[in-house]
């Protein structure tokens, strides 16, 4: 029987004032019974509008139909046919703006919980089957992938399945890119990322860690060593700052640094010797998902007060609604329509206050967005001992500065053909944040998938 409920089947979560003191996963996911109940809300539309909203083109109605039948293994096989990282995307993909936004059930009620179902299926498979893929027969062609984030992992997976000898070069000591250094444990457990990496190794992908392409070895040197094509998925790890007085004080972090210390270097664990001050009062500047992650991490690291400072209102916030709501539930203090103008330090050069000014939004400009304007004389101070700048990132210039012929735009992002992800150098492709600037995990995965297809066509002479 179809489930014609207008509302999604709810998933259990940790209580807000419990979870804001630990790094365990917030959402506990669906039970098999809940998954089947939610899957029966799907109408299995003939024109499949949800699939058109998915950057990696998961066969959504087909996998949901298998869930409704209780055949979770078959559902996983449908998902993994086009998605190399289902455990990841089921957790961090903004489905509400993509597949679920186009769901017909959303016209009169809530869309089918596609993301929750994807996560359930991937988790069920990992717990109950966890079979490693078989290594395909090699075609003998060597391909290099720079970076092991979502774009690089997806590209490497698709190429390995086609028989290419793929080597991933990762600058850090752990594979996963932003999945391990940027996204907190309570949103994406690192054991899940490792399980996806292990599947790549089973496909025959060689993973070289602690290799900084552009310094340890250049792309041209890789090609001299016999790599016939290169995919650049090096992300956007260069943080942005406001340029206000006091940003050089002790206690001012970029969100990248702060989250890397917490997530990759495990600063929240007592047995990990990772330098990170335990702050009492923290200001996080920004309104995106990274700002929410930083604020929620600061709370879990023991801060009594965490302010979220954003110069626009909540409607203009780029962060996912789910992340905003979770942050509010966890007692993050949202200070909207305000902007920092100065960070003050004590006699030891450590942060002690942040000075802000109130803002008001003007009429929408040509872009359709309302610009904030300072309210003169509205300055106020907040007592803080740490400030985290979550203002966005740009690609590190190392690769483009050591690879002649790579064209970039004014933001330092690599220029590519959007249909093939090919750069301005033959044989070199790119995708993810290195091309778009800081964006979503699923868009990076989509770019890696598109690049792998184009690289295969290029290398096979098609």
N, C-alpha and C positions, 0 to 999 in steps of 0.2 A: 504493500500500500504506500502511495506517495505521502510524504509529510508536507502538508500545506501550511504549516506554521509560518507566520510572517517574520518571526524572529530566529536568529541563529541559535543553535544549541550552545549554551554557555560552556566555557572551559574553566575548570577550577584554577585558582591562583593562590599563592601565598598571601596571607593578610598583610596589608601595607606596612603596618608598624612592626611587623616581624621581619619581612623581607628587606626593609631598609637598614637592617643591621647584619645582613649576611649576603654572600655572593652566589647563593643557590638560585637556580632558574626560577623566574617569577611565575610563568605559566606552567601548570602541571600537565597540560595537554588533554586530549580526549581519551576516554576508555573505548574499547571496541564497540560497545553498545552505543555510546554517544556518537562515534564516527558513523556508524550505520544509520542512526537516526538523522544526522545532519545530511549525509549523502542522499537520503531519500527526498530531500528538499529540491534537488537538482531536477530540472525539467527536461534535460538532455535535448536542448534546442538543436534543430537541424542546421541553423546557420552558425552556431557556436561563437557568439560574439566574445565570450570570455577568452578564447584562444587568441583572437586578434589583439587582445590587450596584454598578452604575455610575451616579454622580450625573448624568451627561449622556446616559445610555441609548444608548451606542454599540451598534450591531448587531454584537456581537462574533463570534458564530459565522459570520455572513455574511462579514465582512471576512477572518477567518482562512481560510475556505474559498477565497477568492480568492487569498490568499497561497499556500496549498497548491497551487493551480493554476499559480502563477507569474505571475498577472495582478495585478501590484502597483498599476497605475494604477486598476483597478477596486476594489481593496481600499481605496485612499485615498478614492475617491469614496464608498464606504460609510461610512468613518469620518467624513469631513468633512460628511456629511449631518446629523449631530447634534453634532459637536464642532468648534468654531471654532478650537481651538488644539492640534491633534494632536501637533505637534513638541514642544510644552511638556508636555502631560499624559503623553506617552509616557516622559518623563524624570523628572518630579517627582511624579507621582501615586502615592499609596501603594496600589498595586494589590493588594498582599498582604493588605490589610485590607478590600478591596472586591470587585472582580470575581474576582480569583484566589482569594480566600477561599471563594467559592461554587462554584469549579470542581470538577466531579465527579472529574476526574483527581487532585485533591488528597486524595481519600479513601484511596487506596492509592498513595502516592507524592507527587510534586510537581505542583502545578497547572500548567496550560499557561502559558507565559511571555507573557501577554497584553500586559503593558507593553512588553516588549522588541520584540514584533511590531508594536505600534502605533508605537513609535519608528522601527523599520526602515522601515515603510511611508511614514511622514511624511518621513523623511530621503531615501528613494529618490525620492519625488515631487519634493521640493525640488531634488534634484541632477539628475534626468533630465527633468522636465517643467516644474516651476516656473511653470506658467501662472497668470496673474492672473485672478481672477473678473471676470465682466462686471458693469458697473454696472446694477442694476435700474431700471426706470422709476419715477420719483419720484411719490409720492402727494401731495407738497406739504406734508406735516405735519412740523413741526419738533419734534425731541425732543433733550433734553440728557442727557448722561451725565457724571457727576462722578467723575473718576478713571479711569486707563487701566491698572489692574491686571487680573487674570484675570476678575473679575466684570464690570468695565466693558467690557473688550474683547469678552467673550462677548455681553453684552447689546447692545452697539453692532452687532456683526456680525449677530445675528439680526434686529434691527430694520431694519438697512440692507437685508438680503435681502428684507424685506417692503415695501421702497419708501420707508421713512421718511427724512427729511432729518436725519441724526444728527450732532451736534457733541459731541466729547469735550473736556472741560476738565480739563487735567492741571496740577498744581501744579509739578512738576519740569520741567527743560529737556529731558528725554527721556521718551518714552512707555514704558509697561510696568509701572509700579508696582513691587510687590514682586518681580516677575520680573527687573527690572534692578537694583534697589538691594539686595534682600535675598538672593537666591539666587546663590551664587558661580558664576563662569565655568566652573569644572571640573564643575559639575553641570548648568548650563544656559547654553551659549554665547549671548552677547548678540546675535550676528548672527542667531540663530534667532528670538529675540523680535522683532527688527526686521523679519524677513521676514513674520511674522504681522501686524505693524502695517501693513506695505506692502499686504498683501491687503485690510485694512480700508479703506485709502485708495482702493484700486481699486474698492471697493464704493460709494465716494462719501462716506465718513465724513470729516468735517472735524475736524482735530485742532488744538486750541488749547493751546499749551504756556505754562508760566509764568503760569498763571491760578489763583489761590488762591480757590476758591469759598467765600464767607463773609467774604472780605476784599476781593479785587479786585472781585468781584460777588457778590450774594446770590442764593439760589434764587428768591426772590420777584421780583427784578429780571430774572432769566432768563425767568420766566413773563410779565412785563410786556413783554419783547422778542418774545414770540410763540411761545415753546416751550410746547407743549401738555401735556407730561409730562416728568418728570425722574427719572433713576435715579441714586441715590447709591451709588457703589462706592468710597468714599474710603479704605477700609482701616482698619487699626488701627496707627497709627504713634507712639502716645504710649508711651514705654518705662516700665517699672516698675523700682523699686529696692528694696533691702532695708531701708533706713533705719538702717543700722549706721554707727558712727563711721568716718570716713575716706573716705566715698564722694565727697567733694568734692575729693579730692587729684588732682593732675595725674597722668594715667595711668590713671584710671578711666573706662571707656566704657560706654555702653549698647551692646548688640549691634546695635541699629538704626544708631547712629552709626558704629560700627566697620565694619559690613558695607557701609554706604552709601559710606564713604570708599574701601573696597577695591573694591567692585563697580561702583558708578555713577561714582565719581570716579577710578577706575583707579590707586589708590595703589600697586599692585604693578608698574606700568610706570615705568621710569626717566625717561621724558620727560614724565611728568605731575606737575605741581607741586601735590601734594595733601598737606597737613600730616597726617602720621601717624608717630608715633614707631616706630622699628624696635626692638622689644623683644627681650630675651634670654630672659626667663622670664615666662610669661603664665598667669594663672588665669582660667578661664572658668567662671562659675557658672550652672548649669542643666542640664537633662537632655533637652531637646527637640531638634527638628531644627535650630532656630536656634543652639542651643549647639554642636551638632556642626559647623555651618557656620562659626561664629566660631572654634572651636578649630582646625579644619583650615585656615582662612585664616591664622590667626596662625602656624601652622607653616610655611606657604608664604611668609609674610612674613619668615621668617628666624629665628624664635624657636627657641632650642636646646631649651627645655623648655616644654611646654604641659600644664597640669593641667586636668582636667575635674572640677569639684567638684559633687557631687550629693548631696542629703540622704537620698535613698532608695537602694535597691539597683538593679541592672541590670534586674531583672524588672519594676520599677515605672517604668522610663524611658519617656516618651512618644515618644521618637525612633524612627524606622524602624530595624528591625534592620539593614538594609543600610548605613545611615549610621553606626550604632554600630560595625559590623564594619569599615567602611572607616576610621573614625577610629582604631580600635585598630591596624589594619595600618599606619597612618601614624605610629605611635609617639606618639599622644596618651596621656598618663598619666591613667587614670581613678582618681579618688579618691572612691569611693562611701561612702555613710553618713557623710558629713561635711558641715558647714555653716559658712560664714564668720560670724564674730562681730565682726571688726574689721579694718580696713585701716590699716596703719601707713605713715607717710611719713618721709623723711629731713629733714635741716635745710633743704633747699630746697623742701620741700612736695611732693616726688615720691614715688610709691609705692615702697616697698622690701620690705614683707612683708605677708602676709595671715595673720591668726590664725583658726584653725578649731577646731571642736569635733566630736568623734565623735558619731554618732547610732545609735540602735537602733530597729528597727521594732516597733510594738506590734501587738496583735491587730486584725484588720480591724474597722472601725466600721460604722455603718449603710449607708454608701455602698459598702462592700465593699473599701475601700482601707485599707492599713495606714499609720497615722500615725507619723511619725518623732518620737522623743523624745531630747533631749540627754542624753549620758552625762556626768554631773557630774565635773569634774576631768580631762577627757580632752583639754584644749586642746593644740594644737600649732601650729607656725609653718612657713610655706613662703616662701622668698625669691623674690619676684616684682617686676617693675618695671612691670607692667600688669595690670589686672583688667577683665574684660568681663562685664557683667551681662546674662545671657540668661534673664530671668525672665518673659517675656511682655510683651504690649503691650495697650493699650486705645485706642478711637477718640479722635481729637482732638476736643475739644468745640466747635471753631469753627463747624461747620455747624449743630449742634443749637442753639447759642447765638444764631445769627443767623436761624433759621427758626422763627418762632412756630408752635406746634401740633404740633411733632414730639415724640412721646413717646419717652423712653429708659428703660432699666432701671437698676438700681443700679450697674451697671458702665459706664454711659455708652453702651451699645449701642442702636441704633435699634430700636424695637419695630415688628414687621411681622406681617402675616397670613402664616403659613407657606405657605399654598396659593397666594397671589398675590404675595407680597413687597411688598404695599402698606403704606405707613406710615400713621400716624394723620392724615396730610394727604392730601386727595384729589389725585390726579395725581402724587404723589411716591412712588416706589418705592425700595427699597434692598436690598442683598445683599452677601455676602462678609463680610470681617472687620468692617466697620462695623456689622454685625448680630450676628455670632457671637462677635466678639473674634477673636484670632489663631487661625486654623484652616488647613485645607489649600487648595491651589490648586484642586483639582478640585471641592471643595465650593463655593468661590466661583464657579467656572464654572457649576456646576449652579444656583446662585441667580440668576446673571445670565440664564441661559437661561429659568428659570421666570418671572422678572420680565418679560422681553421678550414672552413669550406673553401674560401678563396685561395688559401695557401695550397690546399690539395689540388685545386684546379690548375694553379700555377706550376706546381712541381710535377704534376702528371701530364702536363702539356695540353690540358683540355681548353 
